[in-house]
Amino acid sequence: MLKKVLLGLSAVSMFVCAGETFAHQVKKNHATQENKQDGVLVIAHRGASALRPEHTLASYQKAIEDGADIIEPDLVSTKDGVLIARHENEIGGTSNVSALPIFAQRKTTKVIDGHTLEGWFTEDFTAKEIRQLKARERIPNIRPANTTFNDLYGIPTLDQIIRLAERHYRKTGRVIGLYIETKHPTYFASQGLAMEDRLLKTLAKYKYTRDIAPVYLQSFEVTNLKYLKDRTKKYGIQHAKIIQLYDDPAIRPADFVKQDVATTYADLATANGLKQVATYADGVGPSKGYIFNQATQQPTTYVADAHQAGLKVHPYTFRPENNFLPENLKCSAVADQRCPTGSIKEIQQYIKLGIDGFFTDDSKLGREAIATIK
């Protein structure tokens, strides 16, 4: 069904007459995109991160080319409040900052959400300084081929990512959604760098994210999601969906720790917990173990309970290397070897359990999993 919808979107674009306004195109394409939500969504986890260094424009572009419905930027803040795409605010392992003598003195140790980390942190750099850095592969031992792209791409801002998706839409008529995560929101707020309103202001600047593209706002915390839910309409962002992410069942969201709230992710994953989540969220993003117990090889009731509460379910993360696959789906014992057949089978296993979308590091394999499922 997704294939047919995508082809339909392209056809709409081809037959728009030269005199038709952009607003009319928006109305047509958004209506088509809404119909697409019945299908299983392919969410490009940090872009095509199995094939390019994550959170780069090249990674997002590759994911779009490979058939992703949605691209996922994780956001952190610079010292001057610019939102940039990095999985963590510590960037020693995902950039060339450690190789630049000019920034050697910026190396430091910080406690982020209870974890002590040593390295270089985005909140200690201005946006202008970040532009001097280049991205590097985060897990070179598992993805050595990606190291050939080291130091080729900059670290993009949220604005640049939105414009990338918008250009693709204008060129092809195909709508690419954005699935945006605010990283460590309680920590950044404590630094005077709260991200929520700056995120919403940025989304509101662009007609593409304001009126056209599906926008998902996700977080491992709860307080900021409730804040975002209350503010999206104020900023005129018509189609934003709120997604509660789930970390290790035994731990608590960072904002709950600060507020001395005893609730764990396991508590939020019960049938009653999911009903509470549904009071502020449209969907949930659990790690795979919430849905399929690898130890027992049995599915849980998580998907059914979430659907009963009215929530969409988008698990993370499906990766194509043996290192990340369950034992029964590995192609070999070689950790860094790609295993497309195993990855496709794993995705299909979860689709059959009723998920509504999934995060994948390789969108092409995600598309193939949907196309070949029996």
FENTAWO-V966146 format. One record per residue. SS is DSSP state (A for helix, B for strand, O for the rest). NEAR is the number of other ideal C-beta (glycine too) atoms within 8 Angstrom. Layout:
ss = [SS SS]
near = [NEAR NEAR]
This chain:
ss = [O A A A A A A A A A A A A A O O O O O O O A A A A A A A A A A A A A A A A A O O B B B B B O O O O O O O O O O O A A A A A A A A A O O O O B B B O B B B B O O O O O B B B O O O O B O O O O B O A A A O A A A A A A O B B B B B O O B B B B B O B A A A O O A A A A O O O O B O O O O O O O O A A A A A A O O O O O O O B A A A A A A A A A A A A A A A O O O O B B B B B B O O A A A A A A O O O O O A A A A A A A A A A O A A A A A A O O B B B B B O O O A A A A A A A A A O O O O O O O O B B B B B B O O O O O O O O A A A A A A O O O O O A A A A O O A A A A A A A O O O O O B B B O B A A A O B B O O O O B B O O A A A A A A A O O O B B B B B B B O O B A A A O O A A A O O O O O O O O B O A A A A A A A A A A A A O O O O O B B B B O O A A A A A A A A A A O O]
near = [6 12 7 7 12 10 8 9 15 11 8 13 12 7 6 10 5 3 3 7 5 6 6 9 13 11 8 10 15 12 8 13 13 7 8 10 8 5 9 10 12 16 15 17 11 12 17 15 13 10 9 13 16 12 16 15 11 12 17 17 10 12 13 13 6 12 10 14 11 15 16 14 15 11 14 14 16 15 10 6 8 9 13 15 12 13 9 9 14 11 15 11 8 13 12 11 11 7 4 10 4 5 11 7 4 10 10 9 5 8 6 11 8 6 6 6 9 7 10 14 12 13 12 8 13 8 11 6 10 13 8 7 13 11 16 13 10 10 6 10 6 9 11 8 6 12 10 5 10 12 6 7 11 9 14 14 10 14 8 9 15 14 9 13 16 10 8 11 15 6 5 9 11 10 12 13 13 16 12 13 11 14 12 11 15 13 11 16 10 6 8 5 10 9 14 12 8 11 15 14 9 13 14 11 7 11 8 11 13 12 8 12 13 11 13 14 14 13 14 7 12 11 10 14 16 9 9 15 10 7 11 11 7 7 10 7 13 7 9 11 11 14 17 15 11 13 8 6 9 6 7 10 11 13 13 13 11 7 7 6 8 6 9 10 13 8 8 13 12 9 9 6 11 16 9 8 13 10 6 10 13 7 15 15 12 14 10 11 8 11 14 12 9 7 4 5 7 6 8 9 7 11 13 8 11 13 10 8 11 5 13 11 16 15 13 11 10 16 12 13 14 15 8 7 13 7 5 5 10 11 7 7 5 6 9 10 9 7 14 10 7 13 17 12 9 12 15 11 9 14 13 7 10 9 13 9 13 16 13 16 11 15 13 8 14 15 12 10 13 13 7 8 8 2]
